[in-house]
Amino acid sequence: MQTIRLRVNEKIYNNLMWLLSRFNREEIQIIEENEDYIAVKEYLEKELEKIDKDQTNFITLDELDSELEKRISKYEN
């Protein structure tokens, strides 16, 4: 199956959705992307790019656990 991304003017959106709904699920699947989805996708792509360029610092699970304990204890009181 192929994927096509479209930006659609509000004037024709309902007509287009009506047309697409005439096809069955094996023929076409509507994948809606909202602004939040796009923002998260762009953020993750940038983070992956940093990893690929070796511009990130990784920590062990023990270091993470220690850091979380420090922050939790700071706000417990």
PyMOL Python script that loads the backbone (N, CA, C, O; Angstrom):
from pymol import cmd

cmd.read_pdbstr("""\
ATOM      1  N   MET A   1       0.840  -1.173   0.000  1.00  0.00           N
ATOM      2  CA  MET A   1       0.000   0.000   0.000  1.00  0.00           C
ATOM      3  C   MET A   1       0.890   1.243   0.000  1.00  0.00           C
ATOM      4  O   MET A   1       1.924   1.257   0.668  1.00  0.00           O
ATOM      5  N   GLN A   2       0.511   2.270  -0.728  1.00  0.00           N
ATOM      6  CA  GLN A   2       1.249   3.528  -0.809  1.00  0.00           C
ATOM      7  C   GLN A   2       0.663   4.545   0.164  1.00  0.00           C
ATOM      8  O   GLN A   2      -0.505   4.450   0.540  1.00  0.00           O
ATOM      9  N   THR A   3       1.472   5.512   0.567  1.00  0.00           N
ATOM     10  CA  THR A   3       1.012   6.561   1.466  1.00  0.00           C
ATOM     11  C   THR A   3       1.147   7.909   0.768  1.00  0.00           C
ATOM     12  O   THR A   3       2.170   8.210   0.152  1.00  0.00           O
ATOM     13  N   ILE A   4       0.091   8.715   0.879  1.00  0.00           N
ATOM     14  CA  ILE A   4       0.087  10.055   0.295  1.00  0.00           C
ATOM     15  C   ILE A   4      -0.292  11.041   1.390  1.00  0.00           C
ATOM     16  O   ILE A   4      -1.283  10.839   2.091  1.00  0.00           O
ATOM     17  N   ARG A   5       0.486  12.104   1.543  1.00  0.00           N
ATOM     18  CA  ARG A   5       0.156  13.169   2.497  1.00  0.00           C
ATOM     19  C   ARG A   5      -0.387  14.349   1.713  1.00  0.00           C
ATOM     20  O   ARG A   5       0.197  14.759   0.710  1.00  0.00           O
ATOM     21  N   LEU A   6      -1.498  14.892   2.168  1.00  0.00           N
ATOM     22  CA  LEU A   6      -2.121  16.026   1.496  1.00  0.00           C
ATOM     23  C   LEU A   6      -2.414  17.136   2.495  1.00  0.00           C
ATOM     24  O   LEU A   6      -2.758  16.869   3.646  1.00  0.00           O
ATOM     25  N   ARG A   7      -2.278  18.359   2.059  1.00  0.00           N
ATOM     26  CA  ARG A   7      -2.785  19.500   2.824  1.00  0.00           C
ATOM     27  C   ARG A   7      -4.035  19.935   2.084  1.00  0.00           C
ATOM     28  O   ARG A   7      -3.998  20.220   0.887  1.00  0.00           O
ATOM     29  N   VAL A   8      -5.131  19.982   2.803  1.00  0.00           N
ATOM     30  CA  VAL A   8      -6.417  20.220   2.156  1.00  0.00           C
ATOM     31  C   VAL A   8      -7.070  21.468   2.734  1.00  0.00           C
ATOM     32  O   VAL A   8      -7.132  21.641   3.951  1.00  0.00           O
ATOM     33  N   ASN A   9      -7.545  22.316   1.870  1.00  0.00           N
ATOM     34  CA  ASN A   9      -8.270  23.510   2.275  1.00  0.00           C
ATOM     35  C   ASN A   9      -9.566  23.100   2.966  1.00  0.00           C
ATOM     36  O   ASN A   9     -10.205  22.121   2.581  1.00  0.00           O
ATOM     37  N   GLU A  10      -9.944  23.860   3.988  1.00  0.00           N
ATOM     38  CA  GLU A  10     -11.167  23.556   4.749  1.00  0.00           C
ATOM     39  C   GLU A  10     -12.402  23.491   3.851  1.00  0.00           C
ATOM     40  O   GLU A  10     -13.348  22.763   4.148  1.00  0.00           O
ATOM     41  N   LYS A  11     -12.394  24.250   2.757  1.00  0.00           N
ATOM     42  CA  LYS A  11     -13.556  24.295   1.866  1.00  0.00           C
ATOM     43  C   LYS A  11     -13.851  22.939   1.236  1.00  0.00           C
ATOM     44  O   LYS A  11     -15.013  22.605   1.003  1.00  0.00           O
ATOM     45  N   ILE A  12     -12.815  22.159   0.959  1.00  0.00           N
ATOM     46  CA  ILE A  12     -13.045  20.880   0.276  1.00  0.00           C
ATOM     47  C   ILE A  12     -12.840  19.670   1.182  1.00  0.00           C
ATOM     48  O   ILE A  12     -13.064  18.535   0.760  1.00  0.00           O
ATOM     49  N   TYR A  13     -12.416  19.904   2.426  1.00  0.00           N
ATOM     50  CA  TYR A  13     -12.096  18.802   3.328  1.00  0.00           C
ATOM     51  C   TYR A  13     -13.264  17.819   3.473  1.00  0.00           C
ATOM     52  O   TYR A  13     -13.075  16.614   3.307  1.00  0.00           O
ATOM     53  N   ASN A  14     -14.439  18.306   3.773  1.00  0.00           N
ATOM     54  CA  ASN A  14     -15.590  17.421   3.971  1.00  0.00           C
ATOM     55  C   ASN A  14     -15.928  16.645   2.706  1.00  0.00           C
ATOM     56  O   ASN A  14     -16.273  15.466   2.776  1.00  0.00           O
ATOM     57  N   ASN A  15     -15.831  17.294   1.556  1.00  0.00           N
ATOM     58  CA  ASN A  15     -16.096  16.597   0.292  1.00  0.00           C
ATOM     59  C   ASN A  15     -15.071  15.501   0.033  1.00  0.00           C
ATOM     60  O   ASN A  15     -15.420  14.402  -0.398  1.00  0.00           O
ATOM     61  N   LEU A  16     -13.829  15.804   0.294  1.00  0.00           N
ATOM     62  CA  LEU A  16     -12.775  14.817   0.098  1.00  0.00           C
ATOM     63  C   LEU A  16     -12.955  13.630   1.043  1.00  0.00           C
ATOM     64  O   LEU A  16     -12.822  12.478   0.631  1.00  0.00           O
ATOM     65  N   MET A  17     -13.257  13.915   2.310  1.00  0.00           N
ATOM     66  CA  MET A  17     -13.470  12.838   3.282  1.00  0.00           C
ATOM     67  C   MET A  17     -14.669  11.974   2.893  1.00  0.00           C
ATOM     68  O   MET A  17     -14.649  10.754   3.058  1.00  0.00           O
ATOM     69  N   TRP A  18     -15.701  12.620   2.379  1.00  0.00           N
ATOM     70  CA  TRP A  18     -16.877  11.865   1.916  1.00  0.00           C
ATOM     71  C   TRP A  18     -16.463  10.917   0.788  1.00  0.00           C
ATOM     72  O   TRP A  18     -16.821   9.740   0.800  1.00  0.00           O
ATOM     73  N   LEU A  19     -15.718  11.428  -0.175  1.00  0.00           N
ATOM     74  CA  LEU A  19     -15.269  10.604  -1.300  1.00  0.00           C
ATOM     75  C   LEU A  19     -14.414   9.439  -0.822  1.00  0.00           C
ATOM     76  O   LEU A  19     -14.621   8.301  -1.243  1.00  0.00           O
ATOM     77  N   LEU A  20     -13.462   9.716   0.048  1.00  0.00           N
ATOM     78  CA  LEU A  20     -12.568   8.664   0.541  1.00  0.00           C
ATOM     79  C   LEU A  20     -13.313   7.620   1.361  1.00  0.00           C
ATOM     80  O   LEU A  20     -12.936   6.448   1.361  1.00  0.00           O
ATOM     81  N   SER A  21     -14.348   8.027   2.047  1.00  0.00           N
ATOM     82  CA  SER A  21     -15.111   7.079   2.869  1.00  0.00           C
ATOM     83  C   SER A  21     -15.888   6.075   2.021  1.00  0.00           C
ATOM     84  O   SER A  21     -16.380   5.080   2.553  1.00  0.00           O
ATOM     85  N   ARG A  22     -16.006   6.309   0.730  1.00  0.00           N
ATOM     86  CA  ARG A  22     -16.713   5.387  -0.168  1.00  0.00           C
ATOM     87  C   ARG A  22     -15.899   4.124  -0.454  1.00  0.00           C
ATOM     88  O   ARG A  22     -16.454   3.118  -0.896  1.00  0.00           O
ATOM     89  N   PHE A  23     -14.603   4.168  -0.208  1.00  0.00           N
ATOM     90  CA  PHE A  23     -13.742   3.001  -0.424  1.00  0.00           C
ATOM     91  C   PHE A  23     -13.760   2.138   0.831  1.00  0.00           C
ATOM     92  O   PHE A  23     -13.978   2.635   1.936  1.00  0.00           O
ATOM     93  N   ASN A  24     -13.529   0.832   0.648  1.00  0.00           N
ATOM     94  CA  ASN A  24     -13.488  -0.036   1.835  1.00  0.00           C
ATOM     95  C   ASN A  24     -12.100  -0.001   2.461  1.00  0.00           C
ATOM     96  O   ASN A  24     -11.156   0.529   1.875  1.00  0.00           O
ATOM     97  N   ARG A  25     -11.988  -0.564   3.646  1.00  0.00           N
ATOM     98  CA  ARG A  25     -10.756  -0.488   4.437  1.00  0.00           C
ATOM     99  C   ARG A  25      -9.572  -1.175   3.766  1.00  0.00           C
ATOM    100  O   ARG A  25      -8.428  -0.789   4.007  1.00  0.00           O
ATOM    101  N   GLU A  26      -9.812  -2.165   2.945  1.00  0.00           N
ATOM    102  CA  GLU A  26      -8.702  -2.821   2.238  1.00  0.00           C
ATOM    103  C   GLU A  26      -8.178  -1.967   1.093  1.00  0.00           C
ATOM    104  O   GLU A  26      -7.036  -2.131   0.664  1.00  0.00           O
ATOM    105  N   GLU A  27      -9.009  -1.056   0.598  1.00  0.00           N
ATOM    106  CA  GLU A  27      -8.603  -0.210  -0.520  1.00  0.00           C
ATOM    107  C   GLU A  27      -7.916   1.078  -0.059  1.00  0.00           C
ATOM    108  O   GLU A  27      -6.975   1.553  -0.694  1.00  0.00           O
ATOM    109  N   ILE A  28      -8.399   1.631   1.051  1.00  0.00           N
ATOM    110  CA  ILE A  28      -7.835   2.900   1.519  1.00  0.00           C
ATOM    111  C   ILE A  28      -8.019   3.020   3.023  1.00  0.00           C
ATOM    112  O   ILE A  28      -9.052   2.639   3.573  1.00  0.00           O
ATOM    113  N   GLN A  29      -7.003   3.553   3.672  1.00  0.00           N
ATOM    114  CA  GLN A  29      -7.058   3.836   5.106  1.00  0.00           C
ATOM    115  C   GLN A  29      -6.737   5.309   5.296  1.00  0.00           C
ATOM    116  O   GLN A  29      -5.752   5.813   4.756  1.00  0.00           O
ATOM    117  N   ILE A  30      -7.558   5.984   6.053  1.00  0.00           N
ATOM    118  CA  ILE A  30      -7.348   7.403   6.314  1.00  0.00           C
ATOM    119  C   ILE A  30      -6.513   7.543   7.581  1.00  0.00           C
ATOM    120  O   ILE A  30      -6.901   7.078   8.653  1.00  0.00           O
ATOM    121  N   ILE A  31      -5.369   8.185   7.440  1.00  0.00           N
ATOM    122  CA  ILE A  31      -4.466   8.424   8.567  1.00  0.00           C
ATOM    123  C   ILE A  31      -4.436   9.924   8.791  1.00  0.00           C
ATOM    124  O   ILE A  31      -3.849  10.666   8.004  1.00  0.00           O
ATOM    125  N   GLU A  32      -5.071  10.368   9.870  1.00  0.00           N
ATOM    126  CA  GLU A  32      -5.125  11.804  10.136  1.00  0.00           C
ATOM    127  C   GLU A  32      -3.947  12.211  11.013  1.00  0.00           C
ATOM    128  O   GLU A  32      -3.628  11.550  12.001  1.00  0.00           O
ATOM    129  N   GLU A  33      -3.318  13.295  10.638  1.00  0.00           N
ATOM    130  CA  GLU A  33      -2.198  13.837  11.399  1.00  0.00           C
ATOM    131  C   GLU A  33      -2.597  15.225  11.893  1.00  0.00           C
ATOM    132  O   GLU A  33      -2.906  16.109  11.094  1.00  0.00           O
ATOM    133  N   ASN A  34      -2.588  15.409  13.196  1.00  0.00           N
ATOM    134  CA  ASN A  34      -2.872  16.738  13.714  1.00  0.00           C
ATOM    135  C   ASN A  34      -1.570  17.474  13.995  1.00  0.00           C
ATOM    136  O   ASN A  34      -0.489  16.908  13.835  1.00  0.00           O
ATOM    137  N   GLU A  35      -1.664  18.708  14.406  1.00  0.00           N
ATOM    138  CA  GLU A  35      -0.468  19.533  14.634  1.00  0.00           C
ATOM    139  C   GLU A  35       0.425  18.958  15.728  1.00  0.00           C
ATOM    140  O   GLU A  35       1.649  19.040  15.632  1.00  0.00           O
ATOM    141  N   ASP A  36      -0.179  18.373  16.774  1.00  0.00           N
ATOM    142  CA  ASP A  36       0.615  17.771  17.852  1.00  0.00           C
ATOM    143  C   ASP A  36       1.454  16.615  17.325  1.00  0.00           C
ATOM    144  O   ASP A  36       2.628  16.480  17.671  1.00  0.00           O
ATOM    145  N   TYR A  37       0.842  15.781  16.486  1.00  0.00           N
ATOM    146  CA  TYR A  37       1.550  14.647  15.903  1.00  0.00           C
ATOM    147  C   TYR A  37       2.757  15.129  15.099  1.00  0.00           C
ATOM    148  O   TYR A  37       3.852  14.579  15.217  1.00  0.00           O
ATOM    149  N   ILE A  38       2.550  16.142  14.297  1.00  0.00           N
ATOM    150  CA  ILE A  38       3.627  16.664  13.450  1.00  0.00           C
ATOM    151  C   ILE A  38       4.742  17.255  14.301  1.00  0.00           C
ATOM    152  O   ILE A  38       5.919  17.055  14.002  1.00  0.00           O
ATOM    153  N   ALA A  39       4.384  17.985  15.366  1.00  0.00           N
ATOM    154  CA  ALA A  39       5.397  18.585  16.244  1.00  0.00           C
ATOM    155  C   ALA A  39       6.224  17.507  16.933  1.00  0.00           C
ATOM    156  O   ALA A  39       7.448  17.618  17.011  1.00  0.00           O
ATOM    157  N   VAL A  40       5.571  16.472  17.429  1.00  0.00           N
ATOM    158  CA  VAL A  40       6.283  15.380  18.099  1.00  0.00           C
ATOM    159  C   VAL A  40       7.177  14.653  17.106  1.00  0.00           C
ATOM    160  O   VAL A  40       8.320  14.321  17.421  1.00  0.00           O
ATOM    161  N   LYS A  41       6.660  14.405  15.911  1.00  0.00           N
ATOM    162  CA  LYS A  41       7.447  13.721  14.877  1.00  0.00           C
ATOM    163  C   LYS A  41       8.709  14.520  14.541  1.00  0.00           C
ATOM    164  O   LYS A  41       9.793  13.947  14.432  1.00  0.00           O
ATOM    165  N   GLU A  42       8.572  15.843  14.377  1.00  0.00           N
ATOM    166  CA  GLU A  42       9.730  16.679  14.067  1.00  0.00           C
ATOM    167  C   GLU A  42      10.740  16.662  15.211  1.00  0.00           C
ATOM    168  O   GLU A  42      11.946  16.599  14.974  1.00  0.00           O
ATOM    169  N   TYR A  43      10.250  16.719  16.453  1.00  0.00           N
ATOM    170  CA  TYR A  43      11.131  16.672  17.613  1.00  0.00           C
ATOM    171  C   TYR A  43      11.921  15.358  17.627  1.00  0.00           C
ATOM    172  O   TYR A  43      13.138  15.359  17.814  1.00  0.00           O
ATOM    173  N   LEU A  44      11.224  14.253  17.430  1.00  0.00           N
ATOM    174  CA  LEU A  44      11.895  12.948  17.460  1.00  0.00           C
ATOM    175  C   LEU A  44      12.884  12.790  16.312  1.00  0.00           C
ATOM    176  O   LEU A  44      13.934  12.171  16.482  1.00  0.00           O
ATOM    177  N   GLU A  45      12.562  13.340  15.154  1.00  0.00           N
ATOM    178  CA  GLU A  45      13.502  13.278  14.032  1.00  0.00           C
ATOM    179  C   GLU A  45      14.786  14.050  14.349  1.00  0.00           C
ATOM    180  O   GLU A  45      15.883  13.610  14.004  1.00  0.00           O
ATOM    181  N   LYS A  46      14.640  15.212  15.013  1.00  0.00           N
ATOM    182  CA  LYS A  46      15.821  15.992  15.399  1.00  0.00           C
ATOM    183  C   LYS A  46      16.656  15.246  16.437  1.00  0.00           C
ATOM    184  O   LYS A  46      17.885  15.249  16.373  1.00  0.00           O
ATOM    185  N   GLU A  47      15.980  14.608  17.393  1.00  0.00           N
ATOM    186  CA  GLU A  47      16.700  13.845  18.413  1.00  0.00           C
ATOM    187  C   GLU A  47      17.438  12.659  17.783  1.00  0.00           C
ATOM    188  O   GLU A  47      18.574  12.364  18.154  1.00  0.00           O
ATOM    189  N   LEU A  48      16.801  11.992  16.847  1.00  0.00           N
ATOM    190  CA  LEU A  48      17.448  10.871  16.158  1.00  0.00           C
ATOM    191  C   LEU A  48      18.658  11.351  15.364  1.00  0.00           C
ATOM    192  O   LEU A  48      19.688  10.679  15.314  1.00  0.00           O
ATOM    193  N   GLU A  49      18.523  12.505  14.755  1.00  0.00           N
ATOM    194  CA  GLU A  49      19.649  13.079  14.017  1.00  0.00           C
ATOM    195  C   GLU A  49      20.835  13.355  14.946  1.00  0.00           C
ATOM    196  O   GLU A  49      21.983  13.109  14.577  1.00  0.00           O
ATOM    197  N   LYS A  50      20.556  13.867  16.154  1.00  0.00           N
ATOM    198  CA  LYS A  50      21.619  14.101  17.134  1.00  0.00           C
ATOM    199  C   LYS A  50      22.296  12.787  17.525  1.00  0.00           C
ATOM    200  O   LYS A  50      23.516  12.732  17.677  1.00  0.00           O
ATOM    201  N   ILE A  51      21.501  11.739  17.685  1.00  0.00           N
ATOM    202  CA  ILE A  51      22.075  10.431  18.029  1.00  0.00           C
ATOM    203  C   ILE A  51      22.958   9.942  16.894  1.00  0.00           C
ATOM    204  O   ILE A  51      24.065   9.454  17.124  1.00  0.00           O
ATOM    205  N   ASP A  52      22.465  10.073  15.667  1.00  0.00           N
ATOM    206  CA  ASP A  52      23.246   9.634  14.504  1.00  0.00           C
ATOM    207  C   ASP A  52      24.562  10.396  14.376  1.00  0.00           C
ATOM    208  O   ASP A  52      25.564   9.835  13.931  1.00  0.00           O
ATOM    209  N   LYS A  53      24.564  11.669  14.764  1.00  0.00           N
ATOM    210  CA  LYS A  53      25.772  12.486  14.675  1.00  0.00           C
ATOM    211  C   LYS A  53      26.623  12.400  15.935  1.00  0.00           C
ATOM    212  O   LYS A  53      27.616  13.115  16.073  1.00  0.00           O
ATOM    213  N   ASP A  54      26.227  11.521  16.852  1.00  0.00           N
ATOM    214  CA  ASP A  54      26.951  11.311  18.108  1.00  0.00           C
ATOM    215  C   ASP A  54      27.061  12.608  18.908  1.00  0.00           C
ATOM    216  O   ASP A  54      28.115  12.911  19.468  1.00  0.00           O
ATOM    217  N   GLN A  55      25.974  13.364  18.958  1.00  0.00           N
ATOM    218  CA  GLN A  55      25.938  14.628  19.691  1.00  0.00           C
ATOM    219  C   GLN A  55      25.110  14.503  20.971  1.00  0.00           C
ATOM    220  O   GLN A  55      24.584  15.503  21.459  1.00  0.00           O
ATOM    221  N   THR A  56      24.991  13.330  21.507  1.00  0.00           N
ATOM    222  CA  THR A  56      24.175  13.109  22.703  1.00  0.00           C
ATOM    223  C   THR A  56      24.998  12.463  23.795  1.00  0.00           C
ATOM    224  O   THR A  56      26.024  11.833  23.537  1.00  0.00           O
ATOM    225  N   ASN A  57      24.531  12.630  25.022  1.00  0.00           N
ATOM    226  CA  ASN A  57      25.157  11.970  26.156  1.00  0.00           C
ATOM    227  C   ASN A  57      24.170  10.955  26.721  1.00  0.00           C
ATOM    228  O   ASN A  57      23.026  11.293  27.023  1.00  0.00           O
ATOM    229  N   PHE A  58      24.609   9.744  26.858  1.00  0.00           N
ATOM    230  CA  PHE A  58      23.762   8.694  27.413  1.00  0.00           C
ATOM    231  C   PHE A  58      24.192   8.402  28.840  1.00  0.00           C
ATOM    232  O   PHE A  58      25.358   8.569  29.198  1.00  0.00           O
ATOM    233  N   ILE A  59      23.232   7.962  29.651  1.00  0.00           N
ATOM    234  CA  ILE A  59      23.541   7.571  31.022  1.00  0.00           C
ATOM    235  C   ILE A  59      23.037   6.153  31.247  1.00  0.00           C
ATOM    236  O   ILE A  59      22.171   5.664  30.522  1.00  0.00           O
ATOM    237  N   THR A  60      23.584   5.510  32.251  1.00  0.00           N
ATOM    238  CA  THR A  60      23.162   4.150  32.578  1.00  0.00           C
ATOM    239  C   THR A  60      21.851   4.197  33.363  1.00  0.00           C
ATOM    240  O   THR A  60      21.432   5.260  33.821  1.00  0.00           O
ATOM    241  N   LEU A  61      21.225   3.064  33.509  1.00  0.00           N
ATOM    242  CA  LEU A  61      19.998   2.978  34.302  1.00  0.00           C
ATOM    243  C   LEU A  61      20.269   3.330  35.760  1.00  0.00           C
ATOM    244  O   LEU A  61      19.431   3.958  36.407  1.00  0.00           O
ATOM    245  N   ASP A  62      21.419   2.939  36.282  1.00  0.00           N
ATOM    246  CA  ASP A  62      21.779   3.285  37.656  1.00  0.00           C
ATOM    247  C   ASP A  62      21.916   4.798  37.828  1.00  0.00           C
ATOM    248  O   ASP A  62      21.467   5.355  38.829  1.00  0.00           O
ATOM    249  N   GLU A  63      22.532   5.454  36.856  1.00  0.00           N
ATOM    250  CA  GLU A  63      22.663   6.909  36.908  1.00  0.00           C
ATOM    251  C   GLU A  63      21.290   7.583  36.830  1.00  0.00           C
ATOM    252  O   GLU A  63      21.035   8.562  37.531  1.00  0.00           O
ATOM    253  N   LEU A  64      20.428   7.068  35.992  1.00  0.00           N
ATOM    254  CA  LEU A  64      19.071   7.598  35.883  1.00  0.00           C
ATOM    255  C   LEU A  64      18.321   7.430  37.196  1.00  0.00           C
ATOM    256  O   LEU A  64      17.667   8.357  37.673  1.00  0.00           O
ATOM    257  N   ASP A  65      18.421   6.249  37.770  1.00  0.00           N
ATOM    258  CA  ASP A  65      17.759   5.978  39.042  1.00  0.00           C
ATOM    259  C   ASP A  65      18.254   6.931  40.130  1.00  0.00           C
ATOM    260  O   ASP A  65      17.456   7.470  40.896  1.00  0.00           O
ATOM    261  N   SER A  66      19.541   7.133  40.194  1.00  0.00           N
ATOM    262  CA  SER A  66      20.121   8.041  41.177  1.00  0.00           C
ATOM    263  C   SER A  66      19.627   9.469  40.973  1.00  0.00           C
ATOM    264  O   SER A  66      19.262  10.143  41.936  1.00  0.00           O
ATOM    265  N   GLU A  67      19.612   9.926  39.747  1.00  0.00           N
ATOM    266  CA  GLU A  67      19.150  11.275  39.440  1.00  0.00           C
ATOM    267  C   GLU A  67      17.672  11.443  39.781  1.00  0.00           C
ATOM    268  O   GLU A  67      17.273  12.479  40.312  1.00  0.00           O
ATOM    269  N   LEU A  68      16.870  10.448  39.484  1.00  0.00           N
ATOM    270  CA  LEU A  68      15.449  10.519  39.816  1.00  0.00           C
ATOM    271  C   LEU A  68      15.227  10.551  41.322  1.00  0.00           C
ATOM    272  O   LEU A  68      14.371  11.286  41.815  1.00  0.00           O
ATOM    273  N   GLU A  69      15.984   9.767  42.035  1.00  0.00           N
ATOM    274  CA  GLU A  69      15.875   9.763  43.501  1.00  0.00           C
ATOM    275  C   GLU A  69      16.206  11.137  44.074  1.00  0.00           C
ATOM    276  O   GLU A  69      15.524  11.606  44.985  1.00  0.00           O
ATOM    277  N   LYS A  70      17.248  11.786  43.551  1.00  0.00           N
ATOM    278  CA  LYS A  70      17.620  13.126  44.008  1.00  0.00           C
ATOM    279  C   LYS A  70      16.482  14.117  43.772  1.00  0.00           C
ATOM    280  O   LYS A  70      16.135  14.899  44.657  1.00  0.00           O
ATOM    281  N   ARG A  71      15.917  14.077  42.592  1.00  0.00           N
ATOM    282  CA  ARG A  71      14.850  15.029  42.257  1.00  0.00           C
ATOM    283  C   ARG A  71      13.584  14.753  43.062  1.00  0.00           C
ATOM    284  O   ARG A  71      12.921  15.690  43.508  1.00  0.00           O
ATOM    285  N   ILE A  72      13.247  13.504  43.250  1.00  0.00           N
ATOM    286  CA  ILE A  72      12.057  13.152  44.042  1.00  0.00           C
ATOM    287  C   ILE A  72      12.232  13.613  45.487  1.00  0.00           C
ATOM    288  O   ILE A  72      11.323  14.209  46.064  1.00  0.00           O
ATOM    289  N   SER A  73      13.386  13.342  46.065  1.00  0.00           N
ATOM    290  CA  SER A  73      13.625  13.719  47.453  1.00  0.00           C
ATOM    291  C   SER A  73      13.608  15.245  47.624  1.00  0.00           C
ATOM    292  O   SER A  73      13.222  15.745  48.680  1.00  0.00           O
ATOM    293  N   LYS A  74      14.017  15.968  46.612  1.00  0.00           N
ATOM    294  CA  LYS A  74      14.035  17.420  46.660  1.00  0.00           C
ATOM    295  C   LYS A  74      12.610  17.979  46.829  1.00  0.00           C
ATOM    296  O   LYS A  74      12.420  18.989  47.507  1.00  0.00           O
ATOM    297  N   TYR A  75      11.619  17.332  46.221  1.00  0.00           N
ATOM    298  CA  TYR A  75      10.248  17.845  46.251  1.00  0.00           C
ATOM    299  C   TYR A  75       9.317  17.065  47.170  1.00  0.00           C
ATOM    300  O   TYR A  75       8.120  17.351  47.202  1.00  0.00           O
ATOM    301  N   GLU A  76       9.817  16.110  47.903  1.00  0.00           N
ATOM    302  CA  GLU A  76       8.965  15.320  48.798  1.00  0.00           C
ATOM    303  C   GLU A  76       8.425  16.138  49.957  1.00  0.00           C
ATOM    304  O   GLU A  76       7.294  15.916  50.391  1.00  0.00           O
ATOM    305  N   ASN A  77       9.189  17.055  50.454  1.00  0.00           N
ATOM    306  CA  ASN A  77       8.788  17.826  51.644  1.00  0.00           C
ATOM    307  C   ASN A  77       7.798  18.835  51.260  1.00  0.00           C
ATOM    308  O   ASN A  77       7.328  19.592  52.109  1.00  0.00           O
TER     309      ASN A  77
END
""", "prot")
cmd.dss("prot")
cmd.show_as("cartoon", "prot")
cmd.util.cbc("prot")
cmd.orient("prot")
